[in-house]
Amino acid sequence: MENLEKQAIIEAILFAAGRQVEIKELMAALEIDEEETIAILDELKEKYSKDNSGIELIRVENSYQLCTKTKFYDYIYPIFDKRSKPNLSVAALETISIIAYNPQITRAEIEAIRGVNSDGSIYKLLEYELIEEAGRMDAPGRPTMYKVSPKFFKMFGLESLEELPELPRYKLDENQQIILEEYIEEKEKSEIDESEGENEEQSDVIVDNDNN
């Protein structure tokens, strides 16, 4: 079987499926190994990345899916869904960020981090299918845990949680307020520079006294 034919078969499977298709499913369909399957998928991804194509091939963890390019969203959405365009509030963005960085987190834990009730944000994110239940915690009351959904990865253009930006380092001061470590390092460096400057001034005074 020629490589172009394998590309066409994978393309047909992804188009017909209309969902995320796992790599192992494609391997089984074509009876090829993982390395060759991923190589073909990479070729298709490059093919769709050209500006004259309205679709793209995205990877979400160990699955692939054919999707329309995000820049055409405003043209497509009114055709298939008459609801208002999803609009995430600041509260919803805060909540989904916490969930993304803390998979399998409970509502109580989210509220402990945010410091406010988060029921509305969680319900809205569930409605938009950006988060989903991740089981129940083995604790009194067995509270529901949440994680981001595959739709989250597609919406934000991520393949996995490993692509999330690294969070800044921080410490808690004596008032239990968050202070970024970068600020602490800059402050400590400034204090060291000031101390060294004072020491140099003192050395100059001593030398002058000796000269007298």
N, C-alpha and C positions, 0 to 999 in steps of 0.2 A: 504494500500500500504506500503510495507516494505521500510526501509530507503535506502537500497542498490538499490532498484528499482528507488527511487526518484533520487539518485545520477546518475544512468544510464540515466534517462530521461533528467536531466539537462545537463549531459555530451553530449548527442546526440544533444540537442538544440544548445549548444554552438559550437559544431563541425560543424553542418549543417549551422548555421547562418554565420559563417566566419566573424563576426563583433562583436562589443560590444553589449551585450544584457543587457538591464536594469533589475534591480532586480524586478520591478513591472511586467515585462513581464513573468519572471520565476514564480512569485507568481500566476499570472493568469493561466499559463499553468498547474501548479500542484495543484492549488486551495489550497494553504497553506499560512500561514502568513509570514511576513517579517523575524521574528526571526528564524523560522525554515528554511526558504530559505537560510539565511546567514549562519546558522550552517552547512547546507549541503555543501554550497560553500566552507566554511572553511575546511571541511573534504576533499573535492576534491583538494583544494589548497595544503594541507598537503601531499596528495597522490602524486601529481605531483612534489613536491619539492625534492623528492628523486633523487639521482645522476643518477640512471639508466633510468630515463625518459627524453625524448628529448623535451617534451612540459611542459608548465607551465600555471597556471591559474592566470591571473592578474586582479586587480581591478582598474578601472579608475572612480573616483567619485562614481556614483551610478550604474555603469555598470561593467560587467565581460566579459572577452574574453579569449579564448584558444589561446596561442601563442607558437612559438618555443622558446627555451631557447636562450638567447643572445650569449652564448658561442659557439653556432653552426652557428652563423650568416655567417661566412666566407665560410661555406660549402653550405649554402642554397642560398645566394644571387646570385651567378653566374648561378644557375639553372633557377631562375624565372625572373631575370632582367639582361640584358646584359650591362646596363649602368655602368659607373664607380661608385665605392663605394662612398656614400655621405661623403664629407670631409668638415667639418665646419671650416672656417678661424677664426682667433682671432676676427675679426670685426663681423662676424656672431654670434659668441658665446657671444660677448658683447651685441649685439642687442637682441638676444633671451633672455638673462638674464634680460635685462631691461623690455622686454615685459612680462616675467614671473612674475616679481615683481610688474609690473604696468599694470594689465589687462585693456583693453579698452584705450590704449595709441595711440596717433597719430604719424605719421612720424615726424612732426615738433617737438613734445615733445621728441621723441627718439633722434633726432639730437641735441636738446638743451642740453640733458644730455651727449651725446657722444662728442659733439663739432665738429662733421664732418658730411658730407653727408652720409646718410644711405640707399639710394635707392637700391644700389647693394645688400646689406646684406638682406634687406627686400624681394627683388625679389627672392633671393636664398632660403630663409627660406620658402617662399610661394611655390617655386618649389619643395622643399623637403617635403612640407605639414606639417611642424613643427609649423607653425603659420597660422592663418586664420582671416578673417575679422570679426569684432565684432560690426558691425553697423557703423553709422555715428554720429559724435559729433554735438550737437545742437549749432553750432557756424557758423560765416560767412564762406561760402564756403563748409560747412558741410564735413569736412575732414574725411577720413576713419580711423576707430580705429582698433587696432589689439589685438589679444589674442593668447595664445599658443593653439595648437590643441590637440586632443586625442593622436595623434601620438607622440607628445612631451612627454607625460606622459609615453608612452610605451618605448620610446627610452631611457629615463633617469630613468626608473624604479620607477616612482612616482605614488601614487594613487590620490593625490590632491595637490594643491598649498600650502596647510598647511605644507607639508613635506619639503618645500624648506628650506635650511639653513637660520638661522636668520642673517640679515645683521648687520655689525658692526655699532655702533653709531658714529656719527661724528658731527663736528661743522665747521663753516666757520670762518677763521681768518680775520684780517683786510684787507687782500689782496684778499678776497673771495676764498681762497684756502681751500680745504677740509683737516681737521685734525681729525683723529680718536680719539674718546673720551677716548679710552684706553690709547693712548699716552698722552693725556691731564692729565688724572688721575695719570699716572706714573710720569709725569713731576711735577705736583703739589705735589705729595707725596715726590719726591726727594727734592723739594724746602723746604717743611716742615721739612724733616729730616736735611737738611743743616742748617735751621734756629734754630732748636732745638739744634744742635751741637754748633752753635755760642753762643747761650744763656748759654749753659753749660760751655763753655770756659770763658764767661764773669763772670759767677758765681764763677768760680775757682779763677779768678783774684781778685774779690772782697774779697773772703775769705782770700786769701794770704795777701792783703793789710791790712785787719783787724788784721791778726796775727802779722804783722809788727808794 
